[in-house]
Amino acid sequence: MQISTKGKDDVYIIEILGRMDSISSKEIEAKLNDVIEHNKSKIIIDLAAVDYISSVGLRVLLAALKKQKERDGSIRLASLQPFVRDIFKMTGFDRIFSISSDQEEAIDRFNDQVRI
């Protein structure tokens, strides 16, 4: 599992590569907490290279979303693989998270949100 980060405009993008399971979740959670604590109000988590997510991985994402909302920030997910998207639908997480087809769409939605 690898995590890469980059900024684009006022959006912070986290790309996760590999599996999100009990083995990798602590590292992912630490990175998300670090980003949130450094006042990044707009975060995109790109899951294009995630081929598996366990309940532990879902819990990490949900905890990050809750923490981010407490700080009046937002998290958007992008580029979910079909298997991961199915997991989100089965668990109802697709109704909890804002999900975009790719990073550009997620950025556009952040920008649209500002204009409202």
Secondary structure, 3 states (H helix, E strand, C coil): CEEEEEEECCEEEEEEEEEECCCCHHHHHHHHHHHHHCCCCEEEEEEEEEEEECHHHHHHHHHHHHHHHHCCCEEEEECCCHHHHHHHHHHCHHHCCEEECCHHHHHHHHHHHHHC
